[in-house]
């Protein structure tokens, strides 16, 4: 082999060393970038998980993303705005009952909640405005409908005992005087709604008819 060819071989070998050093630096930089990207990715996944409602701050079984109150139970106040009725010659004391049904609320809130009101309908009036209210611990699920049952009656003493008269609060000609409205949006109730139960103008033959107007609002527990 000639001296020139040996010189060429040495030059070729020396030239390959910088290339190997550059390749090693590229690998290290790529590794660092990969670690950073992986960290950003897992951080993004965590944020998405939180946004999807996997976090439950008050441990009530309802994810924060669907919880009316992420740090407690949601209370909805029912206020009796008005009771419209026929005019009577004597005052009548009625009992209004409202019951709560959570429709299988998975947060564990009790369905065994009710409110009873004693209201006096004054003689020769057609509208009573009690303003009484009560609060239900409603379903924290903003996407779950809840239901409420309503009934109203009054008692009359007679010679052979006490007669209970049931009032018609619901439209239609049915003889049913106790009723139920279901699948009410808990979020809308919490935001504030007006509920009207109209058994006054349904044209049925029931003796005791009324139109009940209720207003809902949030209530801190």
C-alpha positions in Angstrom: 0.0 0.0 0.0 1.4 3.4 -0.9 1.9 6.3 1.5 -0.8 8.3 -0.2 -3.4 5.6 0.3 -2.4 5.3 4.1 -2.8 9.0 4.4 -6.2 8.8 2.8 -7.3 6.0 5.2 -6.1 8.1 8.2 -8.0 11.2 6.9 -11.1 9.1 6.4 -10.9 7.7 10.0 -10.3 11.1 11.5 -13.3 12.6 9.6 -15.7 10.0 11.1 -15.0 11.0 14.7 -16.8 14.4 14.6 -19.8 12.6 12.9 -20.0 10.1 15.8 -19.8 13.0 18.4 -22.6 14.8 16.6 -24.8 11.7 16.6 -24.3 11.3 20.4 -25.3 14.9 21.0 -28.4 14.5 18.9 -29.4 11.4 20.8 -29.1 13.3 24.2 -31.0 16.3 23.0 -33.7 14.0 21.6 -33.9 12.1 24.9 -34.4 15.4 26.8 -37.1 16.6 24.4 -38.8 13.2 24.7 -38.9 13.5 28.4 -40.3 17.0 28.3 -43.0 16.0 25.8 -44.0 13.0 27.8 -44.3 15.1 30.9 -46.5 17.6 29.0 -48.6 14.7 27.7 -49.3 13.2 31.1 -50.0 16.6 32.5 -52.6 17.2 29.7 -54.1 13.8 30.4 -54.5 14.7 34.0 -56.1 18.0 33.2 -58.5 16.2 30.8 -59.4 13.7 33.5 -60.2 16.5 35.9 -62.3 18.2 33.3 -64.2 14.9 32.7 -65.2 14.9 36.3 -63.0 12.3 37.9 -62.3 14.7 40.8 -64.8 14.7 43.6 -63.9 17.4 46.1 -66.7 16.7 48.7 -66.5 12.9 48.3 -70.3 12.7 47.7 -70.1 10.3 44.8 -70.8 13.1 42.3 -67.9 14.3 40.1 -67.2 18.0 40.3 -68.0 18.5 36.7 -71.6 17.4 37.4 -71.9 18.7 40.9 -74.2 21.6 41.8 -72.0 22.3 44.8 -68.6 20.7 44.4 -67.8 21.4 48.1 -71.1 20.4 49.8 -74.7 19.4 49.3 -77.0 21.6 47.2 -80.0 23.0 49.0 -83.1 24.1 47.0 -85.6 26.3 48.8 -89.3 26.0 47.8 -91.3 29.2 48.6 -95.1 29.2 48.4 -95.8 32.4 46.5 -99.5 32.1 46.1 -102.5 29.8 46.4 -105.4 30.9 44.2 -108.9 29.5 45.0 -112.6 30.3 45.1 -114.0 32.6 47.7 -115.4 31.0 50.8 -117.7 32.4 53.5 -115.5 31.0 56.3 -111.8 30.8 56.8 -110.2 27.4 56.0 -107.0 25.9 57.4 -105.3 23.7 54.8 -102.3 21.4 55.0 -99.9 21.4 52.1 -97.4 18.6 51.8 -94.3 18.5 49.5 -92.2 15.4 49.2 -88.9 14.9 47.5 -87.8 12.0 45.2 -84.2 11.9 44.1 -84.9 9.4 41.4 -82.1 7.1 42.5 -79.6 9.8 43.2 -76.2 8.1 43.5 -74.8 10.6 45.9 -76.6 8.9 48.7 -78.9 11.9 49.6 -82.0 10.7 51.4 -85.3 10.6 49.5 -87.2 10.7 52.8 -87.6 14.4 52.8 -90.8 16.3 53.1 -92.3 19.6 54.2 -95.7 20.2 55.7 -97.3 23.6 55.8 -100.3 24.8 57.7 -101.9 27.7 55.8 -105.0 29.7 56.6 -107.2 30.7 53.6 -109.1 33.8 54.9 -112.8 34.1 54.2 -113.9 36.2 51.2 -110.5 36.1 49.5 -109.5 34.5 46.3 -105.7 34.6 46.7 -103.5 33.6 49.6 -99.8 34.5 49.8 -98.2 32.6 52.6 -94.5 33.2 51.8 -93.6 30.1 53.7 -90.6 28.1 52.6 -88.6 25.0 53.2 -85.3 23.6 51.9 -84.6 20.2 50.3 -81.2 18.6 50.0 -81.6 17.9 46.3 -79.6 15.7 44.0 -76.1 17.2 43.4 -76.2 15.7 39.9 -76.8 18.6 37.4 -77.8 16.0 34.8 -80.2 14.0 36.9 -83.9 14.9 37.0 -85.5 15.0 40.5 -89.2 14.8 41.4 -91.6 16.3 43.9 -95.0 15.2 45.1 -97.7 17.6 46.2 -100.9 17.2 48.1 -103.2 19.6 50.0 -106.2 18.9 52.2 -108.2 20.3 55.1 -110.3 18.7 57.9 -113.9 19.4 58.8 -115.4 18.2 62.1 -118.7 16.5 61.7 -121.1 14.7 64.1 -119.8 11.3 63.2 -116.1 12.3 63.1 -113.6 14.2 61.1 -113.9 14.5 57.3 -110.8 15.1 55.3 -111.3 17.1 52.1 -108.6 16.8 49.4 -107.8 19.7 47.1 -107.2 19.4 43.4 -103.9 21.0 42.4 -103.5 19.4 39.0 -105.0 20.1 35.6 -107.3 17.6 34.0 -110.5 15.9 35.0 -109.0 13.1 37.0 -110.2 12.4 40.5 -106.6 12.2 41.7 -105.9 15.0 44.1 -102.3 14.1 45.0 -99.8 14.4 42.2 -96.2 14.3 41.2 -94.0 16.1 38.7 -90.9 14.2 37.8 -87.7 14.7 35.9 -87.3 18.3 36.9 -83.7 19.5 36.2 -81.9 20.0 39.5 -79.7 22.6 37.9 -82.6 24.7 36.8 -84.3 24.4 40.2 -81.1 25.5 41.9 -80.8 28.4 39.5 -84.4 29.5 40.3 -87.7 28.4 38.7 -91.4 29.2 39.0 -93.6 26.1 39.3 -97.3 26.4 38.7 -99.7 23.6 39.6 -103.1 24.5 38.2 -106.2 22.6 39.3 -108.3 25.7 39.4 -109.3 26.1 35.7 -109.5 22.5 34.5 -113.3 22.5 34.5 -113.7 19.4 36.6 -116.5 18.8 39.1 -114.2 18.6 42.1 -115.4 20.8 44.9 -112.0 22.0 46.2 -109.7 23.4 43.5 -106.6 25.6 43.7 -103.7 27.0 41.7 -100.4 26.7 43.5 -97.4 28.8 42.6 -94.0 27.9 44.0 -90.6 29.6 43.5 -87.3 27.8 43.9 -84.0 29.3 44.8 -80.6 28.1 46.0 -80.1 27.8 49.8 -76.8 27.3 51.5 -76.8 24.5 54.0 
